[in-house]
Amino acid sequence: MPKLKPTHISPTDKEEEAIQVGIANDPDSFELDDEWFRRARPASEVHPELVKQWRQAEGKPELPSKEIISLRLDADVVDHFRSVGPGWQSRINEILRRAVFGSLDNPGG
């Protein structure tokens, strides 16, 4: 079983039972069993023209893309940003952007 995120909350047995009853009573809902997965095919195989159209429409992002880097920061600095919650890396980026460019509106200087 994969390791769960620290913020993961599993349903209680009572909640799980209610979920299963809801699934059983919903005519549009069904379990994805081994047979379903055996018959499944990639979208590019089933609708190649739609996938081609979607890929062509993707284009380049309007804003500069972000670059994955490795950056060594003091532990107390990282702890501070993480303690505020999700999005801590984006908050560090915003602070660096303001320090470098003076605002969030200037993407490159």
CYANA upper distance limits for C-alpha pairs under 8 A (distance plus 0.5 A):
  4 LEU  CA      8 HIS  CA      6.78
 11 PRO  CA     15 GLU  CA      5.98
 11 PRO  CA     16 GLU  CA      6.24
 12 THR  CA     16 GLU  CA      6.57
 13 ASP  CA     17 GLU  CA      6.64
 14 LYS  CA     18 ALA  CA      6.84
 15 GLU  CA     19 ILE  CA      6.70
 16 GLU  CA     20 GLN  CA      6.71
 17 GLU  CA     21 VAL  CA      6.72
 18 ALA  CA     22 GLY  CA      6.66
 19 ILE  CA     23 ILE  CA      6.76
 20 GLN  CA     24 ALA  CA      6.66
 21 VAL  CA     25 ASN  CA      6.65
 22 GLY  CA     26 ASP  CA      6.67
 23 ILE  CA     29 SER  CA      6.34
 23 ILE  CA     30 PHE  CA      7.35
 24 ALA  CA     29 SER  CA      8.05
 24 ALA  CA     30 PHE  CA      8.18
 32 LEU  CA     36 TRP  CA      6.23
 32 LEU  CA     37 PHE  CA      7.50
 33 ASP  CA     37 PHE  CA      7.02
 34 ASP  CA     38 ARG  CA      6.54
 35 GLU  CA     39 ARG  CA      6.84
 36 TRP  CA     40 ALA  CA      6.68
 41 ARG  CA     45 GLU  CA      7.05
 41 ARG  CA     46 VAL  CA      7.19
 42 PRO  CA     46 VAL  CA      7.00
 43 ALA  CA     47 HIS  CA      6.13
 43 ALA  CA     48 PRO  CA      7.41
 43 ALA  CA     51 VAL  CA      7.41
 44 SER  CA     48 PRO  CA      4.97
 44 SER  CA     49 GLU  CA      8.43
 44 SER  CA     50 LEU  CA      8.44
 44 SER  CA     51 VAL  CA      6.18
 44 SER  CA     52 LYS  CA      8.44
 47 HIS  CA     51 VAL  CA      6.98
 48 PRO  CA     52 LYS  CA      6.57
 49 GLU  CA     53 GLN  CA      6.66
 50 LEU  CA     54 TRP  CA      6.58
 51 VAL  CA     55 ARG  CA      6.59
 52 LYS  CA     56 GLN  CA      6.74
 53 GLN  CA     57 ALA  CA      6.71
 54 TRP  CA     58 GLU  CA      6.87
 55 ARG  CA     59 GLY  CA      8.29
 61 PRO  CA     65 SER  CA      7.50
 63 LEU  CA    107 PRO  CA      8.20
 64 PRO  CA    107 PRO  CA      7.68
 73 LEU  CA     77 VAL  CA      7.28
 73 LEU  CA     78 VAL  CA      7.20
 74 ASP  CA     78 VAL  CA      7.05
 75 ALA  CA     79 ASP  CA      6.50
 76 ASP  CA     80 HIS  CA      6.60
 77 VAL  CA     81 PHE  CA      7.03
 78 VAL  CA     82 ARG  CA      6.56
 79 ASP  CA     83 SER  CA      6.41
 80 HIS  CA     84 VAL  CA      7.41
 81 PHE  CA     85 GLY  CA      7.86
 81 PHE  CA     88 TRP  CA      5.70
 81 PHE  CA     89 GLN  CA      8.24
 81 PHE  CA     91 ARG  CA      8.15
 81 PHE  CA     92 ILE  CA      8.06
 82 ARG  CA     86 PRO  CA      7.55
 82 ARG  CA     88 TRP  CA      6.03
 84 VAL  CA     88 TRP  CA      7.64
 87 GLY  CA     91 ARG  CA      6.86
 88 TRP  CA     92 ILE  CA      6.84
 89 GLN  CA     93 ASN  CA      6.80
 90 SER  CA     94 GLU  CA      6.70
 91 ARG  CA     95 ILE  CA      6.77
 92 ILE  CA     96 LEU  CA      6.72
 93 ASN  CA     97 ARG  CA      6.54
 94 GLU  CA     98 ARG  CA      6.71
 94 GLU  CA    104 LEU  CA      7.24
 95 ILE  CA     99 ALA  CA      6.68
 96 LEU  CA    100 VAL  CA      6.59
 97 ARG  CA    101 PHE  CA      6.17
 97 ARG  CA    102 GLY  CA      7.49
 97 ARG  CA    103 SER  CA      7.13
 97 ARG  CA    104 LEU  CA      6.72
 98 ARG  CA    102 GLY  CA      4.84
 98 ARG  CA    103 SER  CA      5.13
 98 ARG  CA    104 LEU  CA      6.60
 99 ALA  CA    103 SER  CA      8.41
101 PHE  CA    106 ASN  CA      6.82
101 PHE  CA    108 GLY  CA      8.27
101 PHE  CA    109 GLY  CA      6.29
102 GLY  CA    106 ASN  CA      8.39
